[in-house]
Amino acid sequence: MVSRENKVVGGFVAVAMALTFGGFWLTDLPDEILMVLLFFVGVVAPMVVNNYLDTRESV
């Protein structure tokens, strides 16, 4: 069974990959900005969401 945390991370990683590859093909943004986008959406955002959901469940 897939946990809530894994679903959140998987969803954010899929969105991050789509945004990054779409950005490479459809925009003229520098690679550094797209890599920051990939890191933020794929790593930082799921941690923030999971921490928020964890604290909400404990209250």
C-alpha distances in whole Angstrom, upper triangle without the diagonal:
4,6,10,12,10,11,14,15,14,16,19,19,19,22,24,24,25,28,29,30,31,33,35,36,37,38,41,39,40,37,37,36,33,31,32,30,27,27,27,24,22,22,24,23,19,20,23,20,18,21,22,19,19,22,22,20,22,25
4,7,8,6,7,10,11,10,12,15,15,16,19,20,21,22,24,26,26,28,30,31,32,33,35,37,35,36,33,33,32,29,28,28,26,23,23,23,21,18,19,21,19,16,17,19,17,14,18,19,16,16,20,20,18,20,23
4,5,5,6,9,10,11,12,14,15,17,19,20,21,23,24,26,27,28,30,32,33,34,35,37,35,36,33,32,31,29,27,27,25,23,22,22,20,17,17,19,17,14,14,16,14,11,14,16,13,12,16,16,14,17,20
4,5,5,6,9,10,11,12,14,15,17,18,20,21,23,24,26,27,28,30,32,32,33,36,33,34,32,31,29,27,26,25,23,21,21,20,17,16,16,17,15,11,12,14,11,8,12,12,9,10,14,13,12,15,17
4,5,5,6,8,10,11,12,14,16,16,18,20,21,22,24,26,27,28,30,31,32,34,31,31,29,28,27,25,23,22,21,19,18,17,15,13,12,13,12,8,9,11,9,6,10,11,9,9,13,14,13,15,18
4,5,5,6,8,10,10,12,14,15,16,18,20,21,22,24,25,27,28,29,30,32,30,30,28,27,26,24,22,22,20,18,17,17,15,12,12,14,13,9,11,14,12,10,13,15,13,13,17,17,16,19,22
4,6,5,6,9,10,11,12,14,15,17,18,20,21,22,24,26,27,28,29,31,29,30,28,27,26,23,22,22,20,18,18,17,14,13,13,15,13,10,12,14,11,10,14,15,13,14,17,17,16,19,22
4,6,5,6,9,10,11,12,14,16,17,18,20,21,22,24,26,26,27,29,27,28,26,25,23,21,20,19,17,15,15,14,11,10,11,12,10,6,9,10,8,7,11,12,10,12,15,15,15,18,20
4,5,5,6,9,10,10,12,14,15,16,18,20,21,22,24,25,26,28,25,26,23,22,21,19,17,17,15,13,12,12,10,7,8,10,9,5,8,11,9,8,12,13,13,14,17,18,18,20,23
4,6,5,6,9,10,11,12,14,15,16,18,20,21,23,24,25,27,25,26,23,23,22,19,18,18,16,13,14,14,11,9,10,13,12,9,12,14,12,12,16,17,16,17,20,21,20,23,26
4,5,5,6,9,10,11,12,14,16,16,18,20,21,22,23,26,24,25,23,23,21,18,18,18,15,13,14,13,10,9,11,13,11,9,12,14,12,12,16,16,15,17,20,20,20,23,25
4,5,5,6,9,10,10,12,14,15,16,18,20,20,21,23,21,22,20,19,18,15,15,14,11,10,10,10,6,5,8,10,7,6,10,11,10,11,14,15,15,17,20,20,21,23,25
4,5,5,6,9,10,10,12,14,15,16,18,19,20,22,20,20,18,18,17,14,13,13,11,8,9,10,7,5,8,10,10,8,12,14,13,14,17,18,18,19,22,23,23,26,28
4,5,5,6,9,10,11,12,14,15,17,18,19,22,20,21,19,19,18,15,14,15,13,10,12,13,9,8,11,14,12,11,15,17,15,16,20,20,20,22,25,25,25,28,30
4,5,5,6,9,10,10,12,14,15,16,17,19,18,19,17,18,16,13,13,14,11,9,11,11,8,8,11,13,11,11,15,16,14,16,19,19,19,22,24,24,25,28,30
4,5,5,6,9,10,10,12,14,15,15,17,15,16,14,14,13,10,10,10,7,5,8,8,5,5,9,11,10,11,14,15,15,16,19,20,20,22,25,25,26,29,30
4,5,5,6,8,10,11,12,14,15,17,15,16,14,15,14,10,10,12,9,7,10,11,9,8,11,14,13,14,17,18,18,19,22,23,23,25,28,28,29,32,33
4,6,5,6,8,10,11,11,13,16,15,16,15,16,15,11,12,14,11,9,13,13,11,11,14,16,15,16,19,20,19,21,24,24,24,27,29,29,30,33,35
4,6,5,6,9,10,10,11,13,12,14,12,14,11,8,10,11,8,8,11,11,9,10,14,15,14,15,18,19,19,21,23,24,24,27,29,29,30,33,34
4,5,5,6,9,10,10,12,10,11,9,11,9,6,7,9,7,6,10,11,10,10,13,15,15,16,19,20,20,22,24,25,26,28,30,31,32,34,36
4,5,5,6,8,10,12,12,13,11,13,12,9,10,13,11,9,13,15,13,13,16,18,18,19,22,23,23,25,27,28,29,31,33,33,35,37,39
4,5,5,6,8,11,11,13,12,15,13,10,12,14,12,11,15,16,14,15,18,20,19,20,23,24,24,26,28,29,29,32,34,34,35,38,39
4,5,5,5,8,7,9,9,11,10,7,10,12,10,10,14,14,13,15,18,19,18,20,23,24,24,26,28,29,30,32,34,34,36,38,39
4,6,6,7,8,9,8,11,10,8,10,13,12,11,15,16,16,16,19,21,21,22,25,26,26,28,30,31,32,34,36,37,38,41,42
4,6,8,10,12,11,15,14,11,14,16,15,15,18,19,18,19,22,24,23,25,28,29,29,31,33,33,34,37,39,39,40,43,44
4,7,9,12,12,15,14,12,15,17,15,15,19,20,18,20,23,24,23,25,28,28,28,31,33,33,34,36,38,38,40,43,44
4,6,9,10,13,11,10,14,15,13,15,18,18,18,20,22,23,23,25,28,28,28,31,32,33,34,36,38,38,40,42,43
4,6,9,12,10,10,13,15,14,16,19,19,19,21,24,24,24,27,29,29,30,32,34,34,36,38,39,40,42,44,45
4,6,8,7,7,10,11,11,13,16,16,16,18,20,21,21,24,26,26,27,29,31,31,33,35,36,37,39,41,42
4,5,6,7,9,10,11,13,15,16,17,18,20,21,21,24,26,26,27,30,31,32,34,36,37,38,40,42,43
4,5,5,6,9,10,10,12,14,15,16,18,19,20,22,24,25,26,28,29,30,32,34,35,36,38,40,42
4,5,5,6,9,10,11,12,14,15,16,17,18,21,22,22,24,26,27,28,30,32,33,35,37,38,39
4,5,5,6,9,10,10,12,14,15,15,16,19,20,21,22,25,26,26,28,30,31,32,35,36,37
4,5,5,6,9,10,10,12,14,15,15,18,19,20,21,23,25,26,27,29,31,32,34,35,37
4,5,5,6,9,10,10,11,13,14,16,18,19,20,22,23,25,26,28,29,31,32,34,36
4,5,5,6,8,10,10,10,12,15,16,16,18,20,21,22,24,26,27,28,30,32,33
4,5,5,6,8,10,10,10,13,15,15,16,19,20,21,23,24,26,27,29,31,32
4,6,5,6,8,10,10,12,14,15,16,18,20,21,22,24,26,27,28,30,32
4,6,5,5,7,9,11,12,13,15,16,17,19,21,22,23,25,27,28,30
4,6,6,5,6,9,10,10,12,14,15,16,18,20,21,22,24,26,27
4,6,6,5,7,10,10,11,13,15,16,17,19,21,21,23,25,27
4,6,7,7,9,11,12,13,15,16,17,19,21,22,23,25,27
4,6,6,7,9,11,11,13,15,16,17,19,20,22,23,25
4,6,5,6,9,10,11,12,14,15,17,18,20,21,23
4,5,5,6,9,10,11,12,14,16,17,18,20,22
4,5,5,6,8,10,10,12,14,15,16,18,20
4,6,5,6,8,10,10,12,14,15,17,19
4,6,5,6,9,10,11,12,14,16,17
4,5,5,6,9,10,10,12,14,16
4,5,5,6,9,10,11,12,15
4,5,5,6,9,10,11,13
4,5,5,6,9,10,11
4,6,5,6,9,10
4,5,5,6,9
4,5,5,7
4,6,6
4,6
4
